[in-house]
Amino acid sequence: MDFQLSDDQRALRSGMRDLLGAVFDRDRMRAAVERGGALDRALWRELGAAGFFALRLPEEDGGVGLGLPEAVLLFEEAGRALLPGPLVATHLAAGRVKGAAEGAAVVTAADGDRPVAHLAEADAVLAGSGPLDGEALRAFVAAARPVRSMDPLTPLHLPPPEPVAGGPGRVAFAPGRVAGPAVSAPGRAPAYAGRLRYEAALLSAAEQLGSAARTTEMAVQHARERQQFGAPIGSFQAVKHLCADMLARTEPARAAVYAAAVTGDPLEIAAAELLADEAAVRNARDCLQIHGGMGFTWEADVHLHLKRAWLRAATGLTAAEAEEELAAGLGSAPPRSGSSAAYGPGRSQAGGGA
């Protein structure tokens, strides 16, 4: 089997990079930072028109009909560009929430007690009890509490802990009360179950991979251009080692993410998430180190990659959860079911796989 990217997959990745370069360049990214991470609805619709959210929907349902390997390539590019918004939730909501596939709706996820991203702008929320919209969503948003986010491009809210009785056909929430074990609270239950949980983790890992690759490029470029003692700092052994370490983290993470996209195996996804999180966080820190004092300034983009990487690593399938998954899978465990979920309808192999 050929595990290199096919020509179509390379074209797909290149096309997404070109699109993001046109609709979300550095000036627009900085503008998004200045407005506190508020989503650009026109950009969201542009992504929908390009098939970003409907990529894996069957063609007969208005989608593109591709699989998880191709989705990973698009999310990797989104991570490189620091594209804001609940991309994973909206992608997974395509076909389940009206308007998600076309980019007409913004869908976020309430995953347990963790903060919810872009809640104030969401048209629906994926929760354990099912998607929230309409009156239930408005009650949920009203009871949620905004919290300070480490990432200036990702506004956060703490979800309400417990639903309480409302009027007929309504749900209300009491932020000050603690839910007991018998209470079903959308803000406490996991947003994704089964296969969707692992797909969300893999797409997040792909974003981390894109960020790790981008910070590696930024570090190498700066090391070539920055002069010290009459020579580029990239000629100094300590800087060379930092750049080499960044590449040595990125490429194994890439192999793990691409392989997990082909197999869809939960254990491989957990391993890919661990490697991608480490690559994104440590590469951003090393990139900042190579930039020196300039890397700490607000004007440099390095800190934005670091903050986003920290935030992603703390959400979804965390390192501790991924380690538990891998530990539980040690030994002679039988093959996991559902590994064929990586492919789109009618696909039996990687198709030149990612």
Summary of the structure (lengths in Angstrom):
residues: 354
radius of gyration: 20.6
end to end distance: 11.5
largest distance: 75.6
contacts: 1222
relative contact order: 0.13
helix: 53%
strand: 7%
